[in-house]
Amino acid sequence: MKRPLVVAALVVVVLALGWSGLQSLRGPVLDGYGVTARPLVQTVVATGRVAAVSRAQVGSPVTAVVLERRVEEGDVVQPGDVLAVLRADDLEAAVREAESSLAQLQQATRPQAQAALREAEARLAQASREAERRRDLFARQLIAREALEQATQAETTARSTAEQARLAAAALAAGQPAEAAARARLESARAQLAKTTIRAEVAGTVLTRNAEPGDLVQPGRVLFEIARAGDTEILLPLDEKNLEVLALDQPAMCVADAFPSRPFPARVSFIAPSVDPQRGSVDIRLTVSPAPDFLRQDMTVSVNVETGRRERAIVVPNDALASTDDGRAELWAVVDGRAARRTVTLGLRGLAMTEITEGLAEGDRVLADAQAPVAEGDRVRVRDGALPTEAGNAATRNELPAKLD
């Protein structure tokens, strides 16, 4: 009875040892992937802030006390809208004085000059007639030469007086220098008075106000800051390492932290010509047009800038790559059941997958771990896994400065 049992046990042991040896000869089972061609998107991921295209700072050109403030933060204004009114008693008096001077010229000085001209012309006519009469009498030797000379002198004086009156009346006529000077003084006084009404020069949204009724304001002090209306921009500082892949007009997808369920598109419109030496970053601006109504100045926004796209690329998961320099990497390929260390050339790099431009072909198999505990030529068996996806492109967020994922 015992002999068959012993034999059976020996058979089991022999089979187990044989199976173990066979498995050892076949190599360990490791996770891996079949190399495929598929679409790939390369993105730069970072966090930025909403910024106006430009800001206008509004101040007072005169020293005065604020009487009224007519806008609040967040108010939308148009060019010419009144922001604040200043007290202007002295400037109002200067306007009234200039108006009085102009009225005096038009209603009194000018008519008086015209009347004086008419009187001078009448006296000249009288003197001319008298001189003519005396010349006739002298010709007939009825009067002495002295009488004729007196008449001639009176005519000359009257003519000079008439000429002076004519020049004075002409200078005071409408549109002439005297009236032009009076109008210029009036316009200057009115312009000074107009400066006490602080108006918006641009269309936009009031961001800050630094004026309250009763404040004494002076030139050089910023009373209001207005974000100009127009395309909204997102200011995005990126690691300078990303400069190689950045270009104008690249599309981007943005998500405001306050509204994570409402992504919106943007485009790269500006790349700074210099790098911040303190942070090693470069500022880019993205134009958002049309801007969503929920965006606010300085709002935090997560951004994915699409820096490259392939509709069909040979890709492997990033974990399967051990990066080296100059755009190359190493991985474990499986060729005829044996591990082979292979150097490949990298192309676009997505969040989870990287393009291989040289070194692999569709249908090849690679190990999932670039640091798998195998040696060159070892037998291995691959347990195929599902390739990761690039679904995170629209909402992945990194801390600044950003790096290319």
C-alpha positions as CSV (number, residue, x, y, z in Angstrom):
1,M,0.0,0.0,0.0
2,K,2.8,2.4,0.9
3,R,4.8,1.8,-2.2
4,P,2.2,3.2,-4.7
5,L,1.8,6.3,-2.5
6,V,5.6,6.9,-2.4
7,V,5.7,6.5,-6.1
8,A,2.9,9.0,-6.6
9,A,4.5,11.5,-4.4
10,L,7.8,11.2,-6.3
11,V,5.9,11.7,-9.5
12,V,4.3,14.9,-8.2
13,V,7.6,16.2,-7.0
14,V,9.3,15.5,-10.3
15,L,6.4,17.2,-12.2
16,A,6.6,20.2,-9.9
17,L,10.3,20.5,-10.4
18,G,9.9,20.1,-14.1
19,W,7.2,22.8,-14.3
20,S,9.3,25.1,-12.1
21,G,12.3,24.5,-14.4
22,L,10.2,25.1,-17.5
23,Q,8.8,28.3,-16.1
24,S,12.3,29.4,-15.1
25,L,13.4,28.8,-18.7
26,R,10.5,30.7,-20.0
27,G,11.2,33.7,-17.8
28,P,9.2,35.8,-15.3
29,V,5.8,37.3,-16.2
30,L,6.0,41.1,-16.3
31,D,3.5,43.8,-17.2
32,G,3.9,45.3,-20.7
33,Y,2.2,46.8,-23.7
34,G,1.8,46.2,-27.4
35,V,3.1,49.3,-29.3
36,T,0.3,50.9,-31.3
37,A,-0.3,54.0,-33.4
38,R,-2.9,56.4,-32.0
39,P,-3.7,60.2,-31.8
40,L,-1.5,62.1,-29.4
41,V,-1.7,65.7,-27.9
42,Q,1.2,67.5,-26.3
43,T,0.3,70.1,-23.7
44,V,2.0,72.6,-21.3
45,V,0.0,72.8,-18.1
46,A,0.2,75.8,-15.7
47,T,-1.8,78.2,-13.6
48,G,-2.3,81.8,-14.6
49,R,-4.5,84.8,-13.9
50,V,-7.1,86.8,-15.8
51,A,-5.7,90.2,-16.8
52,A,-7.2,93.1,-18.7
53,V,-5.6,94.0,-22.0
54,S,-4.6,97.3,-20.4
55,R,-5.5,99.5,-17.5
56,A,-6.2,103.3,-17.4
57,Q,-5.3,105.3,-14.3
58,V,-7.5,108.3,-13.8
59,G,-6.4,111.3,-11.7
60,S,-7.2,114.9,-11.1
61,P,-5.3,117.6,-13.1
62,V,-6.1,120.2,-10.4
63,T,-5.9,120.5,-6.6
64,A,-9.5,120.5,-5.2
65,V,-11.9,118.9,-2.8
66,V,-14.1,116.0,-3.9
67,L,-17.8,116.9,-3.8
68,E,-19.2,113.7,-5.4
69,R,-18.1,110.2,-6.3
70,R,-20.4,108.6,-8.8
71,V,-19.0,105.2,-9.5
72,E,-18.2,102.0,-7.5
73,E,-15.8,99.1,-8.1
74,G,-17.2,96.9,-10.8
75,D,-19.2,99.6,-12.6
76,V,-19.0,99.6,-16.4
77,V,-18.2,103.0,-17.8
78,Q,-18.1,104.6,-21.3
79,P,-15.9,107.5,-22.5
80,G,-17.2,110.7,-21.0
81,D,-19.0,109.2,-18.0
82,V,-18.6,111.2,-14.9
83,L,-16.5,109.5,-12.2
84,A,-16.3,112.3,-9.6
85,V,-17.0,116.1,-9.2
86,L,-14.6,118.5,-7.5
87,R,-15.3,121.8,-5.8
88,A,-14.4,124.7,-8.1
89,D,-15.6,128.0,-6.7
90,D,-12.5,130.0,-7.9
91,L,-12.6,128.4,-11.3
92,E,-16.3,129.2,-11.7
93,A,-15.6,132.8,-10.8
94,A,-12.9,132.9,-13.4
95,V,-15.4,131.7,-16.0
96,R,-17.9,134.3,-15.0
97,E,-15.2,137.0,-15.2
98,A,-14.2,135.9,-18.7
99,E,-17.8,135.8,-19.8
100,S,-18.3,139.3,-18.5
101,S,-15.2,140.6,-20.4
102,L,-16.4,139.1,-23.6
103,A,-19.9,140.5,-23.1
104,Q,-18.4,143.9,-22.3
105,L,-16.5,143.9,-25.6
106,Q,-19.5,142.8,-27.6
107,Q,-22.2,145.0,-26.0
108,A,-20.3,148.1,-24.9
109,T,-16.7,148.5,-26.1
110,R,-17.5,147.6,-29.7
111,P,-20.6,149.8,-30.1
112,Q,-18.7,152.7,-28.5
113,A,-15.9,152.3,-31.0
114,Q,-18.3,152.2,-33.8
115,A,-20.0,155.4,-32.6
116,A,-16.7,157.1,-32.2
117,L,-15.8,156.1,-35.7
118,R,-19.1,157.6,-37.0
119,E,-18.5,160.8,-35.1
120,A,-14.9,161.1,-36.4
121,E,-16.0,160.5,-39.9
122,A,-18.7,163.2,-39.5
123,R,-16.1,165.7,-38.2
124,L,-13.8,164.8,-41.1
125,A,-16.5,165.5,-43.5
126,Q,-17.2,168.9,-41.9
127,A,-13.5,169.8,-41.8
128,S,-13.1,168.8,-45.5
129,R,-16.1,171.0,-46.5
130,E,-14.7,173.9,-44.5
131,A,-11.2,173.5,-46.0
132,E,-12.7,173.4,-49.5
133,R,-14.8,176.5,-48.9
134,R,-11.7,178.4,-47.6
135,R,-9.6,177.4,-50.6
136,D,-12.3,178.8,-52.8
137,L,-12.4,182.1,-50.8
138,F,-8.6,182.3,-50.8
139,A,-8.6,181.8,-54.6
140,R,-10.8,184.8,-54.8
141,Q,-8.6,186.7,-52.4
142,L,-11.5,187.1,-49.9
143,I,-9.6,185.6,-46.9
144,A,-6.0,185.6,-45.7
145,R,-3.7,182.6,-46.1
146,E,-3.7,182.1,-42.4
147,A,-7.4,181.2,-42.4
148,L,-6.8,178.7,-45.2
149,E,-3.9,177.1,-43.3
150,Q,-6.1,176.8,-40.2
151,A,-8.8,175.0,-42.2
152,T,-6.3,172.7,-43.8
153,Q,-4.8,171.8,-40.4
154,A,-8.2,171.1,-39.0
155,E,-9.0,168.8,-41.9
156,T,-5.7,166.9,-41.4
157,T,-6.4,166.5,-37.6
158,A,-9.9,165.2,-38.3
159,R,-8.6,162.8,-40.9
160,S,-6.1,161.4,-38.4
161,T,-8.7,161.1,-35.7
162,A,-11.1,159.3,-38.1
163,E,-8.3,156.8,-39.1
164,Q,-7.6,156.0,-35.5
165,A,-11.3,155.5,-34.8
166,R,-11.5,153.2,-37.9
167,L,-8.5,151.1,-36.7
168,A,-10.0,150.9,-33.2
169,A,-13.4,149.8,-34.5
170,A,-11.8,147.3,-36.9
171,A,-9.8,145.7,-34.0
172,L,-13.0,145.3,-32.0
173,A,-15.0,143.8,-34.9
174,A,-16.3,140.2,-34.7
175,G,-13.6,137.7,-35.3
176,Q,-10.7,140.2,-34.8
177,P,-7.9,139.8,-32.3
178,A,-9.6,141.6,-29.4
179,E,-12.6,139.3,-29.6
180,A,-10.4,136.2,-30.3
181,A,-8.3,137.0,-27.2
182,A,-11.5,137.4,-25.0
183,R,-12.9,134.1,-26.3
184,A,-9.5,132.4,-25.7
185,R,-9.5,133.6,-22.1
186,L,-13.1,132.3,-21.7
187,E,-12.3,128.9,-23.2
188,S,-9.2,128.6,-21.0
189,A,-11.3,129.4,-17.9
190,R,-13.9,126.9,-19.0
191,A,-11.3,124.2,-19.7
192,Q,-9.9,124.7,-16.2
193,L,-13.4,124.4,-14.8
194,A,-14.1,121.2,-16.8
195,K,-11.1,119.6,-15.1
196,T,-13.0,119.6,-11.9
197,T,-15.4,117.0,-13.5
198,I,-13.4,113.8,-13.6
199,R,-14.5,111.7,-16.6
200,A,-13.7,108.3,-18.0
201,E,-11.5,108.5,-21.1
202,V,-11.9,104.9,-22.1
203,A,-14.6,102.2,-22.0
204,G,-14.1,99.6,-19.4
205,T,-14.7,98.4,-15.8
206,V,-13.8,100.3,-12.7
207,L,-11.3,98.2,-10.7
208,T,-10.4,100.5,-7.9
209,R,-11.5,103.9,-6.4
210,N,-9.3,106.0,-4.2
211,A,-11.5,109.1,-3.8
212,E,-14.3,109.9,-1.3
213,P,-16.4,113.1,-0.8
214,G,-14.3,115.5,1.3
215,D,-10.9,114.2,0.1
216,L,-8.4,116.8,-1.0
217,V,-7.0,115.5,-4.3
218,Q,-3.9,116.7,-6.2
219,P,-2.3,116.1,-9.6
220,G,-0.4,112.8,-9.7
221,R,-2.7,110.9,-7.3
222,V,-4.6,108.0,-8.9
223,L,-8.3,108.3,-8.1
224,F,-9.7,105.4,-10.3
225,E,-8.2,102.5,-12.2
226,I,-10.2,101.2,-15.2
227,A,-9.7,97.9,-17.0
228,R,-10.1,98.8,-20.7
229,A,-12.9,97.0,-22.5
230,G,-11.8,94.5,-25.2
231,D,-10.4,91.0,-25.4
232,T,-9.8,89.5,-22.0
233,E,-6.3,88.0,-21.5
234,I,-4.8,85.3,-19.3
235,L,-1.3,86.0,-18.0
236,L,0.6,82.7,-17.7
237,P,4.2,82.3,-16.4
238,L,5.8,79.2,-17.8
239,D,9.1,77.5,-17.2
240,E,11.7,78.7,-19.7
241,K,12.3,75.0,-20.7
242,N,8.9,75.2,-22.6
243,L,10.1,77.9,-25.0
244,E,11.1,75.3,-27.5
245,V,7.5,74.1,-28.0
246,L,5.6,77.4,-27.6
247,A,4.4,79.3,-30.6
248,L,1.9,82.1,-31.3
249,D,-1.7,81.2,-32.0
250,Q,-1.5,77.8,-30.3
251,P,-4.9,76.8,-28.8
252,A,-5.4,76.3,-25.1
253,M,-8.2,75.1,-22.8
254,C,-8.8,77.0,-19.6
255,V,-10.7,76.3,-16.4
256,A,-11.4,78.9,-13.8
257,D,-10.9,77.5,-10.3
258,A,-14.1,79.1,-9.2
259,F,-16.1,77.5,-12.1
260,P,-14.5,74.1,-12.8
261,S,-17.4,72.8,-14.8
262,R,-17.2,75.6,-17.4
263,P,-14.0,75.3,-19.4
264,F,-13.4,77.8,-22.2
265,P,-11.0,78.2,-25.1
266,A,-8.1,80.6,-25.6
267,R,-5.2,81.2,-27.9
268,V,-1.6,82.2,-27.4
269,S,-1.3,85.9,-28.5
270,F,2.0,86.9,-26.9
271,I,5.3,85.4,-25.8
272,A,7.6,87.6,-23.7
273,P,10.9,88.4,-25.4
274,S,12.8,88.0,-22.2
275,V,13.0,85.5,-19.3
276,D,12.6,86.4,-15.7
277,P,16.0,85.6,-14.2
278,Q,14.6,85.3,-10.7
279,R,12.1,82.6,-11.5
280,G,13.5,81.2,-14.7
281,S,10.1,81.7,-16.3
282,V,8.7,83.4,-19.4
283,D,5.4,85.2,-19.5
284,I,2.9,84.4,-22.2
285,R,-0.6,85.9,-22.8
286,L,-3.6,84.1,-24.0
287,T,-6.5,85.9,-25.7
288,V,-10.0,84.9,-24.6
289,S,-12.6,86.0,-27.2
290,P,-15.4,86.1,-26.5
291,A,-14.8,86.1,-22.7
292,P,-17.2,84.1,-20.5
293,D,-19.4,86.4,-18.4
294,F,-18.1,84.8,-15.1
295,L,-14.5,85.9,-15.6
296,R,-13.2,88.5,-13.1
297,Q,-10.0,90.4,-13.0
298,D,-7.1,88.5,-11.4
299,M,-9.2,85.3,-11.2
300,T,-7.1,82.1,-11.0
301,V,-7.2,79.9,-14.1
302,S,-5.8,76.5,-14.9
303,V,-4.5,76.3,-18.5
304,N,-3.5,73.6,-20.9
305,V,-1.7,75.0,-23.9
306,E,-1.7,72.6,-26.9
307,T,1.8,72.7,-28.2
308,G,1.6,69.7,-30.6
309,R,-0.8,67.2,-32.1
310,R,-0.5,64.0,-34.1
311,E,-3.4,62.2,-35.6
312,R,-1.4,59.0,-35.8
313,A,1.8,58.4,-33.8
314,I,3.7,55.4,-32.4
315,V,3.3,55.8,-28.7
316,V,4.4,54.2,-25.4
317,P,3.4,55.0,-21.8
318,N,5.7,57.5,-20.1
319,D,6.4,54.9,-17.3
320,A,8.0,52.6,-19.9
321,L,10.7,55.2,-20.7
322,A,14.0,56.0,-18.9
323,S,14.9,59.5,-20.1
324,T,18.3,60.3,-21.4
325,D,19.6,63.5,-22.9
326,D,19.0,65.1,-26.4
327,G,15.4,63.8,-26.8
328,R,16.2,60.2,-26.4
329,A,15.2,57.5,-23.9
330,E,15.8,53.8,-23.1
331,L,13.2,51.1,-22.6
332,W,12.9,47.3,-22.4
333,A,11.6,45.8,-25.6
334,V,10.7,42.1,-25.8
335,V,12.0,40.4,-28.9
336,D,11.4,36.7,-29.4
337,G,10.6,36.3,-25.7
338,R,13.8,38.0,-24.5
339,A,14.5,41.4,-23.0
340,A,16.4,43.8,-25.1
341,R,17.5,47.3,-24.0
342,R,16.7,49.7,-26.7
343,T,17.4,53.4,-27.2
344,V,14.5,55.3,-28.9
345,T,14.1,58.9,-30.2
346,L,11.2,60.9,-28.6
347,G,8.7,63.1,-30.4
348,L,5.7,64.8,-28.8
349,R,5.2,64.2,-25.1
350,G,1.6,63.9,-23.8
351,L,0.4,63.7,-20.2
352,A,0.5,59.9,-20.2
353,M,2.0,58.9,-23.5
354,T,5.1,59.8,-25.6
355,E,5.6,59.6,-29.3
356,I,8.5,57.4,-30.5
357,T,9.9,58.6,-33.8
358,E,12.7,56.1,-34.1
359,G,13.5,52.8,-32.5
360,L,10.1,51.1,-32.4
361,A,7.4,50.0,-34.9
362,E,3.8,49.3,-34.5
363,G,3.2,45.8,-33.1
364,D,6.4,45.7,-31.0
365,R,6.1,44.9,-27.4
366,V,7.7,46.7,-24.4
367,L,7.8,46.3,-20.7
368,A,5.6,48.7,-18.6
369,D,8.5,49.5,-16.2
370,A,11.7,51.0,-17.6
371,Q,13.5,49.8,-14.5
372,A,12.2,46.2,-14.6
373,P,14.6,43.8,-12.8
374,V,15.8,42.0,-15.9
375,A,19.1,41.8,-17.8
376,E,19.9,42.0,-21.5
377,G,18.8,38.7,-23.1
378,D,16.7,37.4,-20.2
379,R,13.6,35.4,-21.1
380,V,10.5,37.3,-20.1
381,R,6.8,36.8,-20.7
382,V,4.6,39.9,-21.2
383,R,1.2,40.3,-19.4
384,D,-0.5,42.9,-21.7
385,G,-2.1,45.8,-20.0
386,A,-4.4,48.6,-21.2
387,L,-2.7,51.7,-22.5
388,P,-3.3,54.9,-20.4
389,T,-5.3,57.7,-21.9
390,E,-4.8,61.4,-22.5
391,A,-8.1,62.3,-20.9
392,G,-6.6,64.7,-18.4
393,N,-5.5,67.3,-21.0
394,A,-8.3,69.7,-20.3
395,A,-8.2,70.0,-16.5
396,T,-4.8,69.0,-15.1
397,R,-3.1,71.6,-13.0
398,N,0.5,72.0,-11.9
399,E,2.1,74.5,-9.6
400,L,4.1,77.3,-11.2
401,P,6.5,77.5,-12.8
402,A,5.0,74.9,-15.2
403,K,6.9,72.1,-16.8
404,L,6.2,70.3,-20.0
405,D,4.3,67.1,-19.1
